[in-house]
Amino acid sequence: MSRAEVPRPDEKPLIALVERANRALQSDMVRRAHLDGHTEVKMAHNSVFGFLHTDGARAADMAMRAGITRQSMGEVIRDMVALDLLEMRSDPDDGRAKVVTYSEHGLAVAGDGYQYLIDLEKRFAEEFGEQEYAVARDVLARIVDVLDQVSAEHEAQISSSAGGKVG
């Protein structure tokens, strides 16, 4: 009995390239934080640093934007509160909810990280040329737009095949 062949692309799939670039960037950010003296920063913290603005946010909203569960985001937030990177305050619009904000220490860590990202973006532009780097950024943003459209189309197909019932 022979096994069916799995079709394979001729070159490394885009998803593999993007994932590898993402892991490399995330690892580099943590290494840089450690070099800057912020040895408490962990890879998991990137899910907060990438989605928390200085005015704060609800954990559920951050989890949704990061593409992780509320429980996972809650674990990371609790860890970062214990490390004095974050604070949690009552949401003035909803007393039952909490808003996550940076502590003073967390602002310094995030500031160093964002300055490094600015410097890294400049290095990429120098390495590839400003025009080529701008094209790469534009293509990645457009890929996200196309995938959002494909997702909406799939949801519509699911909805219509389920007789309009989703869930």
C-alpha positions in Angstrom: 0.0 0.0 0.0 1.5 3.3 -1.0 1.0 6.6 0.7 -0.4 9.5 -1.2 2.1 12.2 -2.2 1.7 15.6 -0.5 2.1 18.4 -3.0 5.1 20.6 -2.2 6.0 24.0 -3.6 9.1 24.3 -5.7 10.5 26.9 -3.3 10.1 27.7 0.4 6.5 28.8 1.0 5.9 32.4 1.8 4.3 31.4 5.1 7.6 29.7 6.1 9.6 32.8 5.1 7.3 35.2 7.0 7.3 32.9 10.1 11.1 32.7 10.1 11.4 36.5 9.7 8.9 37.0 12.5 10.8 34.6 14.9 14.1 36.3 14.0 12.7 39.7 14.7 11.1 38.7 17.9 14.3 36.9 19.1 16.4 39.9 18.2 14.1 42.3 20.1 14.6 40.2 23.3 18.3 39.9 22.8 18.5 43.7 22.4 16.4 44.2 25.5 18.9 42.1 27.4 21.8 44.0 26.0 20.1 47.2 27.2 19.9 45.8 30.7 16.3 44.6 30.6 17.1 41.0 31.4 13.6 40.4 32.7 12.1 40.7 29.2 10.9 37.3 27.7 9.8 36.3 24.2 6.2 36.1 25.4 6.3 39.7 26.4 6.4 40.7 22.7 2.7 40.0 22.5 2.1 42.9 24.9 4.8 45.3 23.7 3.5 45.0 20.2 -0.1 45.8 21.1 -0.1 48.1 24.1 -0.1 51.8 23.5 1.0 54.3 26.1 -2.6 55.2 26.9 -3.4 51.6 27.9 -5.7 48.9 26.6 -8.0 46.2 27.8 -6.4 42.7 27.9 -9.2 41.2 25.8 -8.6 43.8 23.0 -4.9 43.2 23.1 -5.4 39.4 22.9 -7.7 39.8 19.9 -5.1 42.0 18.1 -2.3 39.6 19.0 -4.2 36.6 17.8 -4.0 34.8 21.2 -6.5 33.7 23.8 -7.6 36.0 26.6 -6.2 33.5 29.0 -2.8 33.5 27.4 -2.7 37.3 27.3 -3.8 37.4 31.0 -0.8 35.1 31.9 1.6 37.3 30.1 0.1 40.5 31.7 0.3 39.0 35.2 3.9 38.1 34.6 4.7 41.6 33.4 2.9 43.2 36.4 5.0 41.0 38.7 8.1 42.3 36.9 7.0 45.9 37.3 6.6 46.3 33.5 2.8 46.8 33.6 0.1 48.1 35.9 -3.6 47.3 35.9 -6.2 49.9 36.7 -10.0 50.0 36.7 -11.5 51.0 33.4 -13.2 54.4 33.9 -15.8 53.4 31.3 -16.6 50.0 32.8 -15.9 49.3 36.5 -15.9 45.6 35.9 -13.0 45.7 33.4 -9.3 46.5 33.9 -7.1 48.7 31.7 -3.5 47.6 31.3 -0.9 50.4 31.2 2.9 50.6 31.3 4.6 51.2 34.7 7.3 53.9 34.7 9.9 51.0 34.3 7.8 49.5 31.5 7.7 52.8 29.6 11.5 52.9 29.7 11.8 49.3 28.5 9.2 49.9 25.7 10.8 53.1 24.8 14.2 51.4 24.4 12.5 48.7 22.3 10.8 51.1 20.0 14.0 53.2 19.5 15.7 49.9 18.5 12.9 49.2 16.0 13.4 52.7 14.5 17.1 52.0 14.2 16.5 48.6 12.8 14.1 49.9 10.1 16.8 52.4 9.1 19.3 49.6 8.8 16.9 47.6 6.6 16.4 50.6 4.4 20.2 51.1 4.1 20.7 47.3 3.5 18.0 47.0 0.8 17.7 50.5 -0.4 14.8 52.7 0.7 12.7 52.1 -2.4 13.1 48.3 -2.3 12.4 48.2 1.5 9.3 50.3 1.0 8.1 47.9 -1.6 8.7 44.9 0.8 6.7 46.7 3.5 3.9 47.5 1.0 3.7 44.0 -0.3 3.5 42.6 3.3 0.7 45.0 4.1 -1.2 44.1 0.9 -0.8 40.4 1.7 -2.6 41.0 5.0 -5.3 42.9 3.1 -5.8 40.0 0.6 -5.8 37.5 3.4 -8.5 39.5 5.3 -10.5 39.5 2.1 -10.1 35.7 1.6 -11.1 35.2 5.3 -14.3 37.3 4.7 -15.1 35.3 1.6 -14.6 32.0 3.5 -16.9 33.3 6.3 -19.5 34.2 3.7 -19.3 30.7 2.2 -19.6 29.1 5.6 -22.6 31.3 6.4 -24.4 30.6 3.1 -23.7 26.8 3.3 -25.0 26.7 6.8 -28.3 28.4 5.7 -27.2 31.7 7.2 -26.5 30.2 10.6 -22.9 30.6 11.9 -21.7 29.1 15.1 
